[in-house]
């Protein structure tokens, strides 16, 4: 499966690559090819919720959707490159092969 780069609220992606090694992808990479679960670190303001939807490019149908709980001061995240921000981590389950877009 390939994910097209989503909107700006996603900073980094952490996923397990096809051969089992963990991989970190920064926002500048245009495509991802995860194997298994896919963790997206979402940036958001305090007292907000973030809705994430994965859509199949072929027919624009939603294959996964979730809304986070409200972001609080306890939701401070340190990204792979050392930046600190408030947000949530969302785990996207395995999805069949194809091209997808993540929308937040």
DOKOL-764379 format. One line per field, with one value per residue (C-alpha): residue number from 0; y negated, x negated, z negated. Coordinates in steps of 0.05 Angstrom, whole numbers, plus 5000, padded with zeros to 4 digits. Example, Ala and Ser with C-alpha at 12.3 -4.5 7.8 and 13.67 -1.06 7.14 Angstrom:
DOKOL-764379
k = [0 | 1]
v = [5090 | 5021]
u = [4754 | 4727]
w = [4844 | 4857]
END
This chain:
DOKOL-764379
k = [0 | 1 | 2 | 3 | 4 | 5 | 6 | 7 | 8 | 9 | 10 | 11 | 12 | 13 | 14 | 15 | 16 | 17 | 18 | 19 | 20 | 21 | 22 | 23 | 24 | 25 | 26 | 27 | 28 | 29 | 30 | 31 | 32 | 33 | 34 | 35 | 36 | 37 | 38 | 39 | 40 | 41 | 42 | 43 | 44 | 45 | 46 | 47 | 48 | 49 | 50 | 51 | 52 | 53 | 54 | 55 | 56 | 57 | 58 | 59 | 60 | 61 | 62 | 63 | 64 | 65 | 66 | 67 | 68 | 69 | 70 | 71 | 72 | 73 | 74 | 75 | 76 | 77 | 78 | 79 | 80 | 81 | 82 | 83 | 84 | 85 | 86 | 87 | 88 | 89 | 90 | 91 | 92 | 93 | 94 | 95 | 96 | 97 | 98 | 99 | 100 | 101 | 102 | 103]
v = [5000 | 4929 | 4868 | 4801 | 4745 | 4716 | 4647 | 4606 | 4630 | 4694 | 4683 | 4752 | 4823 | 4885 | 4951 | 5020 | 5030 | 5093 | 5129 | 5113 | 5054 | 4992 | 4933 | 4859 | 4815 | 4740 | 4698 | 4684 | 4756 | 4759 | 4834 | 4887 | 4963 | 4990 | 5063 | 5074 | 5020 | 4948 | 4895 | 4822 | 4767 | 4712 | 4640 | 4603 | 4547 | 4556 | 4573 | 4597 | 4664 | 4688 | 4730 | 4773 | 4809 | 4856 | 4856 | 4902 | 4861 | 4905 | 4890 | 4838 | 4884 | 4881 | 4945 | 4922 | 4863 | 4842 | 4782 | 4771 | 4753 | 4680 | 4658 | 4637 | 4614 | 4688 | 4701 | 4671 | 4712 | 4714 | 4730 | 4770 | 4707 | 4680 | 4629 | 4623 | 4610 | 4624 | 4677 | 4749 | 4813 | 4851 | 4924 | 4940 | 5015 | 5054 | 5037 | 5076 | 5057 | 4995 | 4919 | 4881 | 4810 | 4790 | 4731 | 4694]
u = [5000 | 4977 | 4999 | 4997 | 4972 | 5029 | 5045 | 4997 | 5021 | 4982 | 4909 | 4877 | 4898 | 4871 | 4885 | 4856 | 4826 | 4836 | 4775 | 4794 | 4748 | 4778 | 4778 | 4789 | 4814 | 4813 | 4867 | 4824 | 4828 | 4882 | 4900 | 4897 | 4900 | 4914 | 4922 | 4970 | 4994 | 4976 | 4970 | 4984 | 4963 | 5015 | 5002 | 5060 | 5077 | 5097 | 5171 | 5180 | 5196 | 5168 | 5206 | 5164 | 5192 | 5156 | 5188 | 5174 | 5152 | 5186 | 5257 | 5247 | 5280 | 5262 | 5228 | 5210 | 5231 | 5221 | 5227 | 5177 | 5195 | 5187 | 5114 | 5089 | 5024 | 5009 | 5006 | 4937 | 4900 | 4827 | 4818 | 4761 | 4723 | 4728 | 4783 | 4835 | 4909 | 4979 | 5018 | 5039 | 5012 | 5061 | 5049 | 5075 | 5088 | 5061 | 5097 | 5098 | 5051 | 5067 | 5059 | 5089 | 5092 | 5093 | 5138 | 5142]
w = [5000 | 5012 | 4973 | 5006 | 4962 | 4921 | 4896 | 4853 | 4785 | 4790 | 4772 | 4773 | 4787 | 4751 | 4783 | 4792 | 4861 | 4902 | 4872 | 4799 | 4786 | 4755 | 4802 | 4788 | 4845 | 4842 | 4873 | 4935 | 4961 | 5016 | 5007 | 4954 | 4959 | 4889 | 4870 | 4812 | 4765 | 4782 | 4727 | 4745 | 4696 | 4702 | 4681 | 4651 | 4604 | 4531 | 4519 | 4591 | 4622 | 4689 | 4739 | 4785 | 4846 | 4894 | 4963 | 5022 | 5081 | 5133 | 5110 | 5054 | 5004 | 4930 | 4907 | 4837 | 4794 | 4722 | 4677 | 4621 | 4550 | 4529 | 4529 | 4460 | 4428 | 4415 | 4490 | 4503 | 4555 | 4574 | 4648 | 4678 | 4696 | 4624 | 4634 | 4578 | 4592 | 4566 | 4603 | 4607 | 4636 | 4679 | 4700 | 4769 | 4778 | 4838 | 4902 | 4967 | 5024 | 5063 | 5061 | 5003 | 4977 | 4903 | 4888 | 4823]
END
